[in-house]
Protein backbone atom coordinates (compact mmCIF):
# COMPACT_ATOMS: atom_id res chain seq x y z
CA UNK A 1 0.00 0.00 0.00
CA UNK A 2 1.24 3.46 -0.85
CA UNK A 3 1.86 5.69 2.20
CA UNK A 4 -0.95 8.20 2.83
CA UNK A 5 0.10 11.62 4.09
CA UNK A 6 -0.90 15.26 3.97
CA UNK A 7 0.01 17.29 0.91
CA UNK A 8 3.27 19.19 0.76
CA UNK A 9 3.99 22.15 -1.59
CA UNK A 10 6.52 19.99 -3.44
CA UNK A 11 3.60 17.75 -4.51
CA UNK A 12 1.86 20.55 -6.42
CA UNK A 13 3.02 19.69 -9.91
CA UNK A 14 2.37 15.95 -9.54
CA UNK A 15 -1.09 16.51 -8.04
CA UNK A 16 -2.06 18.90 -10.83
CA UNK A 17 -0.85 16.46 -13.45
CA UNK A 18 -2.87 13.58 -12.00
CA UNK A 19 -5.87 15.87 -11.62
CA UNK A 20 -5.84 16.59 -15.35
CA UNK A 21 -4.87 13.05 -16.36
CA UNK A 22 -7.99 11.67 -14.64
CA UNK A 23 -10.45 14.54 -15.10
CA UNK A 24 -12.69 12.93 -17.73
CA UNK A 25 -14.41 10.19 -15.73
CA UNK A 26 -10.98 8.76 -14.93
CA UNK A 27 -9.47 9.55 -18.32
CA UNK A 28 -7.36 12.52 -19.46
CA UNK A 29 -8.89 15.98 -19.49
CA UNK A 30 -8.34 16.42 -23.22
CA UNK A 31 -11.13 13.94 -23.91
CA UNK A 32 -13.50 16.87 -23.37
CA UNK A 33 -11.48 20.06 -22.67
CA UNK A 34 -8.38 21.35 -24.45
CA UNK A 35 -7.23 23.99 -21.97
CA UNK A 36 -5.26 22.04 -19.35
CA UNK A 37 -3.74 25.08 -17.64
CA UNK A 38 -7.07 26.92 -17.50
CA UNK A 39 -8.84 23.88 -16.05
CA UNK A 40 -6.22 23.37 -13.37
CA UNK A 41 -6.08 27.06 -12.46
CA UNK A 42 -9.85 26.99 -11.99
CA UNK A 43 -10.33 23.58 -10.42
CA UNK A 44 -7.18 22.70 -8.46
CA UNK A 45 -5.63 25.94 -7.21
CA UNK A 46 -7.79 26.32 -4.12
CA UNK A 47 -6.88 22.88 -2.82
CA UNK A 48 -3.15 23.06 -3.55
CA UNK A 49 -2.57 26.71 -2.63
CA UNK A 50 -5.18 27.45 0.05
CA UNK A 51 -6.55 24.24 1.58
CA UNK A 52 -3.45 22.07 1.52
CA UNK A 53 -4.10 21.07 5.13
CA UNK A 54 -7.08 19.03 3.86
CA UNK A 55 -5.40 17.57 0.78
CA UNK A 56 -4.26 13.98 1.22
CA UNK A 57 -1.92 12.15 -1.14
CA UNK A 58 -0.76 8.59 -1.67
CA UNK A 59 2.88 9.30 -2.40
CA UNK A 60 6.34 7.79 -2.41
CA UNK A 61 9.50 9.55 -1.27
CA UNK A 62 10.54 10.13 -4.89
CA UNK A 63 7.51 12.38 -5.37
CA UNK A 64 5.45 9.91 -7.36
CA UNK A 65 1.73 10.35 -6.68
CA UNK A 66 -0.64 7.37 -6.89
CA UNK A 67 -3.72 9.28 -5.80
CA UNK A 68 -5.04 12.32 -4.02
CA UNK A 69 -8.07 13.59 -2.15
CA UNK A 70 -8.67 17.32 -2.38
CA UNK A 71 -10.75 18.26 0.64
CA UNK A 72 -12.40 21.37 2.01
CA UNK A 73 -14.18 21.50 5.40
CA UNK A 74 -16.12 24.69 4.56
CA UNK A 75 -17.70 24.90 1.11
CA UNK A 76 -18.89 28.46 1.80
CA UNK A 77 -15.25 29.53 2.23
CA UNK A 78 -14.30 27.78 -0.99
CA UNK A 79 -17.10 29.49 -2.91
CA UNK A 80 -16.15 32.94 -1.59
CA UNK A 81 -12.54 32.37 -2.61
CA UNK A 82 -13.57 31.06 -6.03
CA UNK A 83 -15.69 34.15 -6.75
CA UNK A 84 -12.59 36.31 -6.27
CA UNK A 85 -10.34 33.89 -8.16
CA UNK A 86 -12.67 33.87 -11.17
CA UNK A 87 -12.02 37.58 -11.66
CA UNK A 88 -8.32 36.85 -12.07
CA UNK A 89 -9.02 33.97 -14.45
CA UNK A 90 -11.35 36.15 -16.50
CA UNK A 91 -8.63 38.79 -16.91
CA UNK A 92 -6.11 36.15 -17.96
CA UNK A 93 -8.65 34.63 -20.35
CA UNK A 94 -9.49 37.96 -21.99
CA UNK A 95 -5.81 38.87 -22.39
CA UNK A 96 -5.23 35.54 -24.21
CA UNK A 97 -3.04 34.05 -21.49
CA UNK A 98 -4.67 30.68 -22.14
CA UNK A 99 -3.84 29.79 -25.72
CA UNK A 100 -4.98 26.90 -27.89
CA UNK A 101 -8.59 26.85 -26.68
CA UNK A 102 -10.72 25.16 -29.33
CA UNK A 103 -14.37 25.94 -30.21
CA UNK A 104 -15.35 22.73 -28.40
CA UNK A 105 -13.70 23.97 -25.22
CA UNK A 106 -15.19 27.46 -25.53
CA UNK A 107 -18.66 25.95 -25.92
CA UNK A 108 -18.11 23.86 -22.80
CA UNK A 109 -16.98 26.92 -20.82
CA UNK A 110 -20.14 28.71 -21.95
CA UNK A 111 -22.30 25.73 -21.00
CA UNK A 112 -20.69 25.33 -17.60
CA UNK A 113 -20.98 29.06 -16.88
CA UNK A 114 -24.72 28.88 -17.56
CA UNK A 115 -25.28 25.52 -15.90
CA UNK A 116 -28.32 25.53 -13.65
CA UNK A 117 -29.40 22.73 -11.38
CA UNK A 118 -32.34 22.11 -9.06
CA UNK A 119 -32.79 23.79 -5.69
CA UNK A 120 -29.74 23.35 -3.51
CA UNK A 121 -29.56 20.82 -0.70
CA UNK A 122 -29.04 22.01 2.85
CA UNK A 123 -25.32 22.77 2.80
CA UNK A 124 -25.31 23.34 6.57
CA UNK A 125 -25.81 19.56 6.97
CA UNK A 126 -22.96 18.69 4.58
CA UNK A 127 -20.55 21.65 4.77
CA UNK A 128 -17.41 19.79 3.69
CA UNK A 129 -16.68 18.44 0.22
CA UNK A 130 -13.95 16.60 -1.64
CA UNK A 131 -12.61 15.44 -5.02
CA UNK A 132 -10.71 12.16 -5.30
CA UNK A 133 -8.66 10.45 -8.00
CA UNK A 134 -6.18 7.59 -8.32
CA UNK A 135 -3.80 6.74 -11.11
CA UNK A 136 -5.50 4.61 -13.77
CA UNK A 137 -3.03 1.71 -13.45
CA UNK A 138 -3.45 1.57 -9.66
CA UNK A 139 -7.23 1.62 -9.31
CA UNK A 140 -8.83 -1.18 -7.37
CA UNK A 141 -5.97 -1.50 -4.88
CA UNK A 142 -7.60 0.32 -1.96
CA UNK A 143 -5.83 3.65 -2.43
CA UNK A 144 -9.05 5.62 -2.76
CA UNK A 145 -10.55 4.00 0.33
CA UNK A 146 -7.42 4.78 2.37
CA UNK A 147 -7.42 8.42 1.22
CA UNK A 148 -11.10 8.86 1.99
CA UNK A 149 -10.78 7.29 5.43
CA UNK A 150 -7.98 9.70 6.35
CA UNK A 151 -10.11 12.64 5.29
CA UNK A 152 -13.28 11.47 7.03
CA UNK A 153 -11.34 10.88 10.25
CA UNK A 154 -9.91 14.39 9.95
CA UNK A 155 -13.39 15.89 9.52
CA UNK A 156 -14.71 13.93 12.50
CA UNK A 157 -11.82 15.17 14.65
CA UNK A 158 -12.72 18.71 13.57
CA UNK A 159 -16.40 18.16 14.50
CA UNK A 160 -17.61 18.66 10.91
CA UNK A 161 -21.17 17.33 10.70
CA UNK A 162 -21.27 16.16 7.09
CA UNK A 163 -19.55 15.99 3.70
CA UNK A 164 -20.74 15.94 0.10
CA UNK A 165 -19.33 15.24 -3.34
CA UNK A 166 -20.33 15.86 -6.95
CA UNK A 167 -20.13 13.20 -9.64
CA UNK A 168 -22.10 11.96 -12.65
CA UNK A 169 -23.96 8.88 -13.81
CA UNK A 170 -21.08 8.33 -16.27
CA UNK A 171 -18.80 7.49 -13.35
CA UNK A 172 -19.85 3.84 -13.36
CA UNK A 173 -17.24 2.60 -10.88
CA UNK A 174 -17.24 5.42 -8.33
CA UNK A 175 -21.01 5.78 -7.85
CA UNK A 176 -21.54 2.22 -6.46
CA UNK A 177 -18.42 2.69 -4.32
CA UNK A 178 -19.79 5.87 -2.73
CA UNK A 179 -23.12 4.17 -2.06
CA UNK A 180 -21.38 1.17 -0.50
CA UNK A 181 -19.55 3.56 1.84
CA UNK A 182 -22.85 5.03 3.02
CA UNK A 183 -23.18 8.15 0.88
CA UNK A 184 -26.80 9.01 0.03
CA UNK A 185 -28.01 10.67 -3.16
CA UNK A 186 -29.03 14.27 -2.43
CA UNK A 187 -29.56 15.69 -5.92
CA UNK A 188 -29.83 14.40 -9.46
CA UNK A 189 -30.58 16.24 -12.70
CA UNK A 190 -30.06 15.56 -16.37
CA UNK A 191 -27.64 17.68 -18.39
CA UNK A 192 -26.32 17.90 -21.96
CA UNK A 193 -23.11 19.54 -20.76
CA UNK A 194 -20.93 16.62 -21.87
CA UNK A 195 -23.00 15.44 -24.82
CA UNK A 196 -20.35 16.48 -27.35
CA UNK A 197 -17.84 14.21 -25.59
CA UNK A 198 -19.93 11.18 -24.56
CA UNK A 199 -22.71 11.31 -27.16
CA UNK A 200 -25.66 11.49 -24.78
CA UNK A 201 -27.04 13.37 -21.80
CA UNK A 202 -25.90 12.33 -18.33
CA UNK A 203 -27.15 12.82 -14.80
CA UNK A 204 -25.25 15.20 -12.54
CA UNK A 205 -25.26 13.79 -9.02
CA UNK A 206 -24.60 15.09 -5.53
CA UNK A 207 -24.03 12.59 -2.71
CA UNK A 208 -23.80 13.32 1.01
CA UNK A 209 -22.67 11.60 4.18
CA UNK A 210 -23.46 12.68 7.73
CA UNK A 211 -20.56 12.27 10.15
Backbone as CSV, one residue per row, in Angstrom:
resi,resn,N_x,N_y,N_z,CA_x,CA_y,CA_z,C_x,C_y,C_z
1,UNK,0.849,-1.207,0.000,0.000,0.000,0.000,0.875,1.243,0.000
2,UNK,0.504,2.201,-0.811,1.239,3.456,-0.851,1.010,4.234,0.448
3,UNK,2.039,4.886,0.985,1.858,5.691,2.200,0.896,6.852,1.948
4,UNK,0.007,7.091,2.906,-0.951,8.196,2.830,-0.471,9.296,3.773
5,UNK,-0.350,10.488,3.262,0.099,11.618,4.087,-0.552,12.900,3.591
6,UNK,-0.421,13.964,4.385,-0.903,15.263,3.968,-0.028,15.834,2.849
7,UNK,-0.647,16.624,2.041,0.007,17.288,0.913,1.137,18.196,1.377
8,UNK,2.178,18.259,0.571,3.275,19.193,0.755,3.406,20.050,-0.507
9,UNK,3.868,21.294,-0.404,3.993,22.150,-1.588,4.773,21.507,-2.730
10,UNK,5.735,20.652,-2.399,6.517,19.991,-3.441,5.676,19.026,-4.276
11,UNK,4.488,18.663,-3.786,3.603,17.754,-4.508,2.764,18.466,-5.566
12,UNK,2.816,19.780,-5.615,1.863,20.546,-6.417,1.822,20.112,-7.877
13,UNK,2.973,20.033,-8.499,3.016,19.688,-9.915,2.456,18.296,-10.180
14,UNK,2.828,17.332,-9.349,2.365,15.954,-9.542,0.867,15.835,-9.306
15,UNK,0.343,16.545,-8.310,-1.090,16.506,-8.041,-1.860,17.126,-9.203
16,UNK,-1.393,18.257,-9.697,-2.064,18.899,-10.829,-2.039,18.006,-12.066
17,UNK,-0.929,17.341,-12.286,-0.851,16.464,-13.454,-1.851,15.323,-13.344
18,UNK,-1.918,14.673,-12.180,-2.870,13.580,-12.003,-4.297,14.086,-12.089
19,UNK,-4.539,15.273,-11.559,-5.870,15.867,-11.624,-6.340,15.979,-13.067
20,UNK,-5.474,16.455,-13.947,-5.840,16.594,-15.353,-5.856,15.251,-16.077
21,UNK,-4.952,14.360,-15.702,-4.873,13.054,-16.365,-6.083,12.177,-16.077
22,UNK,-6.836,12.488,-15.015,-7.987,11.667,-14.643,-9.284,12.461,-14.602
23,UNK,-9.313,13.622,-15.247,-10.451,14.540,-15.103,-11.700,14.108,-15.860
24,UNK,-11.548,13.323,-16.905,-12.690,12.928,-17.733,-13.152,11.536,-17.324
25,UNK,-13.907,11.464,-16.228,-14.412,10.189,-15.731,-13.283,9.165,-15.605
26,UNK,-12.136,9.629,-15.108,-10.982,8.764,-14.926,-10.005,8.774,-16.083
27,UNK,-10.344,9.451,-17.164,-9.468,9.547,-18.324,-8.944,10.978,-18.458
28,UNK,-7.968,11.193,-19.356,-7.361,12.524,-19.464,-8.354,13.626,-19.822
29,UNK,-8.080,14.791,-19.297,-8.895,15.984,-19.485,-9.192,16.274,-20.953
30,UNK,-8.210,16.036,-21.811,-8.335,16.420,-23.219,-9.423,15.645,-23.954
31,UNK,-9.993,14.641,-23.314,-11.131,13.943,-23.908,-12.319,14.889,-24.083
32,UNK,-12.370,15.952,-23.254,-13.497,16.872,-23.373,-13.114,18.350,-23.303
33,UNK,-11.858,18.659,-22.919,-11.485,20.061,-22.672,-10.024,20.243,-23.045
34,UNK,-9.726,21.205,-23.918,-8.376,21.353,-24.452,-7.491,22.338,-23.695
35,UNK,-8.023,22.996,-22.696,-7.235,23.991,-21.971,-6.786,23.468,-20.620
36,UNK,-5.714,22.674,-20.600,-5.264,22.045,-19.354,-4.913,23.077,-18.286
37,UNK,-4.156,24.086,-18.630,-3.738,25.083,-17.638,-4.946,25.839,-17.082
38,UNK,-5.873,26.218,-17.945,-7.071,26.917,-17.497,-7.884,26.050,-16.553
39,UNK,-8.085,24.793,-16.918,-8.842,23.880,-16.055,-8.197,23.760,-14.675
40,UNK,-6.894,23.561,-14.650,-6.218,23.372,-13.369,-6.206,24.646,-12.544
41,UNK,-6.034,25.801,-13.192,-6.076,27.063,-12.457,-7.444,27.274,-11.822
42,UNK,-8.495,26.849,-12.516,-9.852,26.991,-11.987,-10.156,25.934,-10.931
43,UNK,-9.851,24.688,-11.233,-10.327,23.577,-10.416,-9.418,23.229,-9.240
44,UNK,-8.102,23.268,-9.445,-7.180,22.700,-8.459,-6.514,23.714,-7.537
45,UNK,-6.450,24.975,-7.940,-5.632,25.944,-7.213,-6.050,26.117,-5.761
46,UNK,-7.345,26.133,-5.494,-7.790,26.322,-4.117,-7.224,25.237,-3.206
47,UNK,-7.273,24.011,-3.662,-6.876,22.876,-2.817,-5.365,22.810,-2.637
48,UNK,-4.598,23.125,-3.673,-3.148,23.061,-3.551,-2.550,24.300,-2.890
49,UNK,-3.175,25.456,-3.078,-2.569,26.707,-2.629,-3.222,27.312,-1.393
50,UNK,-4.450,26.880,-1.093,-5.182,27.451,0.051,-5.516,26.398,1.090
51,UNK,-6.049,25.264,0.657,-6.552,24.245,1.578,-5.673,23.008,1.610
52,UNK,-4.364,23.205,1.513,-3.449,22.068,1.522,-3.490,21.244,2.795
53,UNK,-3.999,21.821,3.882,-4.098,21.066,5.129,-5.251,20.069,5.111
54,UNK,-6.024,20.035,4.030,-7.075,19.030,3.861,-6.912,18.288,2.524
55,UNK,-5.698,18.283,2.015,-5.397,17.566,0.777,-4.491,16.394,1.131
56,UNK,-4.995,15.196,0.896,-4.265,13.977,1.218,-3.723,13.341,-0.057
57,UNK,-2.518,12.788,0.022,-1.920,12.147,-1.142,-1.402,10.755,-0.774
58,UNK,-1.456,9.877,-1.756,-0.764,8.594,-1.674,0.526,8.781,-2.457
59,UNK,1.648,8.863,-1.750,2.884,9.298,-2.397,4.084,8.522,-1.884
60,UNK,5.060,8.363,-2.775,6.338,7.793,-2.406,7.358,8.907,-2.196
61,UNK,8.482,8.553,-1.592,9.497,9.552,-1.274,10.065,10.219,-2.522
62,UNK,10.000,9.547,-3.661,10.537,10.126,-4.892,9.590,11.140,-5.530
63,UNK,8.465,11.404,-4.870,7.512,12.384,-5.370,6.424,11.828,-6.248
64,UNK,6.472,10.541,-6.538,5.448,9.912,-7.362,4.128,9.863,-6.610
65,UNK,3.045,10.268,-7.289,1.729,10.346,-6.675,0.826,9.270,-7.280
66,UNK,0.283,8.417,-6.429,-0.638,7.370,-6.894,-2.079,7.834,-6.823
67,UNK,-2.358,8.793,-5.957,-3.717,9.279,-5.801,-3.756,10.474,-4.877
68,UNK,-4.869,11.166,-4.906,-5.042,12.319,-4.024,-6.502,12.446,-3.631
69,UNK,-6.742,13.149,-2.551,-8.068,13.595,-2.152,-7.967,15.060,-1.819
70,UNK,-8.607,15.890,-2.624,-8.666,17.323,-2.376,-9.882,17.600,-1.510
71,UNK,-9.652,18.034,-0.277,-10.752,18.257,0.642,-10.914,19.708,1.036
72,UNK,-12.100,20.031,1.507,-12.399,21.369,2.008,-13.465,21.224,3.093
73,UNK,-13.209,21.655,4.318,-14.183,21.503,5.396,-15.304,22.527,5.361
74,UNK,-15.152,23.590,4.580,-16.120,24.690,4.560,-16.365,25.120,3.113
75,UNK,-17.409,24.594,2.502,-17.702,24.901,1.106,-18.026,26.371,0.908
76,UNK,-18.626,27.019,1.903,-18.886,28.455,1.801,-17.586,29.227,1.606
77,UNK,-16.545,28.861,2.361,-15.247,29.534,2.233,-14.665,29.296,0.845
78,UNK,-14.777,28.085,0.365,-14.303,27.777,-0.987,-15.012,28.641,-2.027
79,UNK,-16.328,28.750,-1.915,-17.098,29.494,-2.910,-16.775,30.986,-2.870
80,UNK,-16.536,31.527,-1.677,-16.152,32.945,-1.585,-14.801,33.169,-2.249
81,UNK,-13.863,32.262,-1.991,-12.544,32.371,-2.613,-12.658,32.253,-4.128
82,UNK,-13.458,31.302,-4.588,-13.572,31.064,-6.027,-14.159,32.273,-6.747
83,UNK,-15.104,32.955,-6.124,-15.688,34.151,-6.749,-14.618,35.207,-7.012
84,UNK,-13.693,35.369,-6.074,-12.591,36.311,-6.269,-11.602,35.793,-7.313
85,UNK,-11.307,34.509,-7.255,-10.340,33.895,-8.159,-10.824,33.962,-9.606
86,UNK,-12.122,33.832,-9.817,-12.668,33.866,-11.167,-12.402,35.210,-11.845
87,UNK,-12.333,36.272,-11.079,-12.025,37.578,-11.658,-10.618,37.582,-12.248
88,UNK,-9.685,36.946,-11.551,-8.322,36.850,-12.070,-8.287,35.983,-13.323
89,UNK,-8.989,34.856,-13.285,-9.018,33.968,-14.447,-9.651,34.659,-15.651
90,UNK,-10.683,35.441,-15.399,-11.349,36.152,-16.496,-10.383,37.127,-17.160
91,UNK,-9.604,37.847,-16.347,-8.630,38.788,-16.913,-7.579,38.052,-17.742
92,UNK,-7.100,36.936,-17.232,-6.107,36.147,-17.959,-6.704,35.585,-19.247
93,UNK,-7.969,35.166,-19.174,-8.650,34.631,-20.347,-8.801,35.707,-21.423
94,UNK,-9.236,36.892,-21.027,-9.488,37.962,-21.991,-8.210,38.541,-22.577
95,UNK,-7.095,38.392,-21.864,-5.814,38.871,-22.391,-5.056,37.754,-23.102
96,UNK,-5.755,36.661,-23.411,-5.228,35.544,-24.213,-4.055,34.831,-23.543
97,UNK,-4.067,34.807,-22.208,-3.043,34.054,-21.488,-3.180,32.562,-21.787
98,UNK,-4.416,32.098,-21.872,-4.675,30.682,-22.142,-4.832,30.498,-23.649
99,UNK,-3.828,29.936,-24.273,-3.841,29.790,-25.724,-4.243,28.367,-26.115
100,UNK,-4.652,28.222,-27.367,-4.981,26.901,-27.888,-6.355,26.400,-27.517
101,UNK,-7.239,27.276,-27.042,-8.588,26.853,-26.685,-9.407,26.662,-27.963
102,UNK,-9.967,25.485,-28.125,-10.724,25.160,-29.330,-12.184,25.572,-29.178
103,UNK,-12.924,25.647,-30.306,-14.367,25.940,-30.211,-15.100,24.976,-29.294
104,UNK,-14.718,23.702,-29.290,-15.349,22.727,-28.402,-15.184,23.136,-26.941
105,UNK,-13.975,23.560,-26.601,-13.705,23.968,-25.224,-14.440,25.244,-24.874
106,UNK,-14.480,26.197,-25.782,-15.187,27.458,-25.529,-16.681,27.210,-25.330
107,UNK,-17.247,26.279,-26.098,-18.664,25.950,-25.918,-18.899,25.320,-24.549
108,UNK,-17.962,24.491,-24.105,-18.107,23.859,-22.796,-18.014,24.889,-21.679
109,UNK,-17.092,25.846,-21.814,-16.981,26.917,-20.824,-18.301,27.686,-20.741
110,UNK,-18.859,28.006,-21.900,-20.137,28.707,-21.953,-21.243,27.880,-21.285
111,UNK,-21.279,26.585,-21.584,-22.303,25.726,-21.001,-22.151,25.590,-19.499
112,UNK,-20.915,25.461,-19.045,-20.688,25.331,-17.604,-21.033,26.626,-16.884
113,UNK,-20.696,27.759,-17.497,-20.978,29.055,-16.882,-22.479,29.253,-16.695
114,UNK,-23.277,28.713,-17.611,-24.724,28.884,-17.561,-25.443,27.645,-17.018
115,UNK,-24.677,26.737,-16.446,-25.276,25.522,-15.897,-26.176,25.854,-14.722
116,UNK,-27.371,25.325,-14.740,-28.319,25.530,-13.647,-28.870,24.175,-13.203
117,UNK,-28.866,23.973,-11.918,-29.400,22.734,-11.379,-30.652,22.982,-10.574
118,UNK,-31.158,21.952,-9.901,-32.341,22.115,-9.057,-32.008,22.885,-7.789
119,UNK,-32.997,23.096,-6.965,-32.792,23.794,-5.693,-31.690,23.103,-4.895
120,UNK,-30.871,23.900,-4.241,-29.742,23.350,-3.510,-30.185,22.538,-2.305
121,UNK,-29.353,21.557,-1.944,-29.562,20.819,-0.704,-29.120,21.695,0.461
122,UNK,-29.382,21.242,1.664,-29.038,22.013,2.854,-27.540,21.869,3.138
123,UNK,-26.764,22.840,2.673,-25.317,22.768,2.800,-24.864,22.786,4.260
124,UNK,-25.697,23.315,5.158,-25.308,23.339,6.566,-25.203,21.925,7.144
125,UNK,-25.880,20.950,6.517,-25.806,19.557,6.971,-24.609,18.823,6.386
126,UNK,-24.083,19.332,5.270,-22.961,18.691,4.575,-21.949,19.765,4.161
127,UNK,-21.366,20.474,5.110,-20.548,21.647,4.772,-19.230,21.336,4.078
128,UNK,-18.688,20.158,4.297,-17.409,19.791,3.687,-17.639,19.151,2.317
129,UNK,-16.600,19.144,1.496,-16.676,18.440,0.215,-15.292,17.917,-0.149
130,UNK,-15.233,17.121,-1.203,-13.946,16.596,-1.644,-14.011,16.150,-3.104
131,UNK,-12.816,16.039,-3.703,-12.611,15.435,-5.020,-11.510,14.394,-4.850
132,UNK,-11.668,13.244,-5.486,-10.712,12.160,-5.296,-10.376,11.519,-6.625
133,UNK,-9.108,11.138,-6.798,-8.665,10.446,-8.004,-7.479,9.549,-7.676
134,UNK,-7.371,8.442,-8.390,-6.182,7.594,-8.320,-5.667,7.350,-9.735
135,UNK,-4.419,7.022,-9.819,-3.804,6.744,-11.115,-4.496,5.561,-11.770
136,UNK,-4.696,5.616,-13.073,-5.497,4.606,-13.767,-4.944,3.200,-13.593
137,UNK,-3.623,3.042,-13.556,-3.030,1.711,-13.452,-3.013,1.178,-12.025
138,UNK,-3.480,1.991,-11.064,-3.454,1.565,-9.660,-4.844,1.530,-9.032
139,UNK,-5.871,1.674,-9.844,-7.227,1.623,-9.305,-7.587,0.202,-8.887
140,UNK,-8.418,0.118,-7.860,-8.826,-1.185,-7.374,-7.904,-1.790,-6.343
141,UNK,-6.927,-0.996,-5.864,-5.971,-1.501,-4.878,-6.170,-0.884,-3.496
142,UNK,-7.293,-0.223,-3.279,-7.598,0.315,-1.958,-7.040,1.688,-1.676
143,UNK,-6.420,2.330,-2.657,-5.825,3.648,-2.431,-6.910,4.685,-2.159
144,UNK,-7.973,4.667,-2.959,-9.054,5.623,-2.760,-9.711,5.471,-1.400
145,UNK,-9.936,4.247,-0.980,-10.547,3.999,0.329,-9.660,4.519,1.453
146,UNK,-8.348,4.306,1.337,-7.419,4.775,2.369,-7.391,6.301,2.420
147,UNK,-7.400,6.953,1.260,-7.416,8.415,1.221,-8.698,8.959,1.852
148,UNK,-9.826,8.370,1.470,-11.103,8.857,1.990,-11.206,8.655,3.488
149,UNK,-10.714,7.541,3.996,-10.785,7.291,5.435,-9.966,8.314,6.219
150,UNK,-8.802,8.671,5.695,-7.981,9.704,6.347,-8.751,11.018,6.436
151,UNK,-9.388,11.373,5.338,-10.113,12.644,5.287,-11.329,12.627,6.196
152,UNK,-12.090,11.550,6.175,-13.284,11.466,7.030,-12.892,11.503,8.503
153,UNK,-11.818,10.835,8.857,-11.342,10.878,10.248,-10.932,12.293,10.630
154,UNK,-10.301,13.000,9.702,-9.907,14.390,9.953,-11.136,15.252,10.197
155,UNK,-12.161,15.106,9.351,-13.388,15.888,9.521,-14.068,15.572,10.847
156,UNK,-14.102,14.312,11.228,-14.714,13.935,12.501,-13.960,14.564,13.669
157,UNK,-12.632,14.549,13.594,-11.825,15.172,14.648,-12.098,16.666,14.739
158,UNK,-12.442,17.282,13.607,-12.722,18.714,13.570,-14.195,19.034,13.840
159,UNK,-14.973,17.999,14.163,-16.400,18.156,14.504,-17.217,18.679,13.325
160,UNK,-16.835,18.312,12.106,-17.613,18.656,10.915,-18.775,17.672,10.815
161,UNK,-19.982,18.172,10.589,-21.172,17.326,10.701,-21.485,16.511,9.451
162,UNK,-20.940,16.893,8.303,-21.267,16.162,7.091,-20.400,16.587,5.918
163,UNK,-20.392,15.745,4.876,-19.553,15.985,3.704,-20.335,15.591,2.456
164,UNK,-20.074,16.285,1.356,-20.739,15.942,0.104,-19.731,15.879,-1.029
165,UNK,-20.159,15.327,-2.140,-19.330,15.238,-3.340,-20.218,15.374,-4.560
166,UNK,-19.625,15.774,-5.674,-20.328,15.862,-6.946,-19.733,14.854,-7.917
167,UNK,-20.583,14.146,-8.631,-20.134,13.198,-9.638,-21.203,13.122,-10.719
168,UNK,-21.119,12.118,-11.589,-22.100,11.964,-12.654,-22.453,10.493,-12.824
169,UNK,-23.542,10.256,-13.526,-23.958,8.883,-13.811,-22.971,8.176,-14.725
170,UNK,-22.091,8.928,-15.380,-21.083,8.334,-16.266,-19.955,7.690,-15.479
171,UNK,-19.867,8.019,-14.207,-18.805,7.489,-13.352,-19.257,6.141,-12.793
172,UNK,-19.222,5.126,-13.650,-19.849,3.836,-13.358,-19.214,3.101,-12.182
173,UNK,-17.933,3.309,-11.958,-17.245,2.597,-10.880,-17.390,3.324,-9.553
174,UNK,-17.252,4.660,-9.576,-17.240,5.415,-8.325,-18.608,5.482,-7.660
175,UNK,-19.679,5.613,-8.445,-21.005,5.777,-7.848,-21.366,4.603,-6.936
176,UNK,-21.249,3.344,-7.377,-21.539,2.223,-6.457,-20.614,2.203,-5.247
177,UNK,-19.374,2.647,-5.433,-18.418,2.690,-4.323,-18.874,3.686,-3.263
178,UNK,-19.289,4.880,-3.681,-19.789,5.865,-2.730,-21.012,5.326,-1.977
179,UNK,-21.906,4.703,-2.697,-23.117,4.168,-2.063,-22.774,3.060,-1.074
180,UNK,-21.817,2.232,-1.412,-21.382,1.170,-0.498,-20.797,1.745,0.785
181,UNK,-20.163,2.919,0.668,-19.552,3.563,1.837,-20.558,4.350,2.670
182,UNK,-21.811,4.380,2.234,-22.850,5.033,3.023,-23.294,6.392,2.533
183,UNK,-22.744,6.874,1.436,-23.180,8.152,0.885,-24.589,8.004,0.300
184,UNK,-25.419,9.017,0.524,-26.796,9.009,0.029,-26.965,10.066,-1.051
185,UNK,-27.766,9.742,-2.071,-28.010,10.673,-3.160,-28.851,11.843,-2.665
186,UNK,-28.333,13.067,-2.860,-29.028,14.275,-2.428,-29.698,14.990,-3.591
187,UNK,-29.045,14.997,-4.741,-29.563,15.686,-5.920,-29.218,14.903,-7.171
188,UNK,-30.093,15.003,-8.166,-29.831,14.404,-9.463,-30.587,15.182,-10.523
189,UNK,-29.883,15.581,-11.596,-30.580,16.242,-12.696,-29.841,15.965,-14.002
190,UNK,-30.614,15.886,-15.068,-30.062,15.561,-16.375,-29.436,16.797,-17.013
191,UNK,-28.338,16.572,-17.749,-27.635,17.679,-18.393,-27.041,17.214,-19.721
192,UNK,-26.983,18.144,-20.673,-26.319,17.902,-21.957,-24.914,18.489,-21.985
193,UNK,-24.393,18.847,-20.824,-23.112,19.541,-20.759,-21.997,18.758,-21.454
194,UNK,-21.997,17.439,-21.304,-20.928,16.623,-21.868,-21.369,15.834,-23.103
195,UNK,-22.488,16.207,-23.685,-23.001,15.443,-24.822,-21.997,15.378,-25.969
196,UNK,-21.307,16.466,-26.242,-20.350,16.479,-27.352,-19.229,15.472,-27.144
197,UNK,-18.941,15.119,-25.882,-17.837,14.205,-25.588,-18.293,12.759,-25.420
198,UNK,-19.485,12.548,-24.837,-19.934,11.180,-24.560,-21.068,10.735,-25.468
199,UNK,-21.679,11.676,-26.196,-22.707,11.314,-27.160,-24.110,11.215,-26.618
200,UNK,-24.317,11.563,-25.372,-25.655,11.490,-24.782,-25.707,12.365,-23.536
201,UNK,-26.897,12.617,-23.053,-27.038,13.367,-21.803,-26.652,12.470,-20.634
202,UNK,-26.247,13.082,-19.538,-25.903,12.332,-18.335,-26.580,12.984,-17.139
203,UNK,-26.611,12.278,-16.032,-27.155,12.820,-14.798,-26.016,13.376,-13.951
204,UNK,-26.170,14.605,-13.511,-25.249,15.197,-12.545,-25.755,14.849,-11.149
205,UNK,-24.863,14.349,-10.302,-25.260,13.791,-9.019,-24.521,14.471,-7.867
206,UNK,-25.213,14.635,-6.763,-24.602,15.092,-5.526,-24.921,14.069,-4.441
207,UNK,-23.887,13.567,-3.791,-24.034,12.590,-2.711,-23.578,13.222,-1.393
208,UNK,-24.170,12.796,-0.294,-23.803,13.321,1.006,-23.681,12.238,2.054
209,UNK,-22.867,12.517,3.071,-22.671,11.598,4.184,-22.640,12.398,5.467
210,UNK,-23.496,12.049,6.420,-23.458,12.683,7.734,-22.428,11.998,8.594
211,UNK,-21.666,12.793,9.345,-20.563,12.269,10.145,-20.900,12.243,11.626
